[in-house]
Amino acid sequence: MIPDLLNDLERVAGSYSPITLREMKEIRLMDRDDKKYVATDSDILTLIEKAGDEYFMQELEGMIRISHYQTIYYDTLQNELFLMHQNGKKSREKIRERHYVDSSLAFCEIKRKNNHGRTSKSRIETSFGDAMSFVEIKEFVTKNSNSDPTGLVHTLFNDFYRITLVNKRMTERVTIDFDIRFRNLLNGVERDLSGLGVIEIKKDGNTPSPISDILTDMRVHPARFSKFCIGCLLTDKEMKRNNFKS
């Protein structure tokens, strides 16, 4: 964690009204429209300072507002899931294990995007990175994915911190990820997104988004971004990258 950024974010986070995980069940948005932004650490701090009147901040166990996440992504040795993104296939999916470090929970998740740009997600609880869970995970993938689970391997590890906001109308969730780090699990290469974070707005339908308006005023504009794809490209020089700019 970046010490100065952490201190500043924790200071501002303390001014937000909290929302618990139980209360957030009303806004799970498992079928949703997503919009992403890439922002500097400075922009993220400014955004958190400006959005407090319109948003609750997720709180865990009555105190944790900046949460630690870890992810293991699956792909084939031929990078088939990565190539769905690189080749611009509109119907595509990611398969990952996500570890919610502060609560010690972990899930295997299949995240799908259809050709209309809608995102949906299925998941089961599992033990993070545990080989003994892989039999159950393969059964889950067989039932919920178009991928052949026999060819899947762990390819990329991702570590980051997240702030989650919910608008006070309970129609929108915003995640703000920063201190994003990657390790390629096939070649051991490690990289990070120094000084940059990812903001994602998740909502159903054409509902108002105060934070989108704030970002527009800040001249931070939507951008296509995938931690999975960027992590693959940063840690493997051999990956196909025609559709990704430097």
Secondary structure, DSSP 4 states (H G I P E B T S, - for coil): --HHHHHHHHHHHTTSPEE-TTGGGGG--SEEEEEEEEEEHHHHHHHHHHSTTTEEEE-BTTTB-SEEEEEEEEE-TT-HHHHHHHTT-SSEEEEEEEEEGGGTEEEEEEEEE-TTS-EEEEEEE--TT-GGGHHHHHHHHHHH-SS-GGG-EEEEEEEEEEEEEEETTSSEEEEEEEEEEEEETTT--EEE-TTEEEEEEEESSS---HHHHHHHHTT--B----HHHHHHHHH-TTS--TTS--
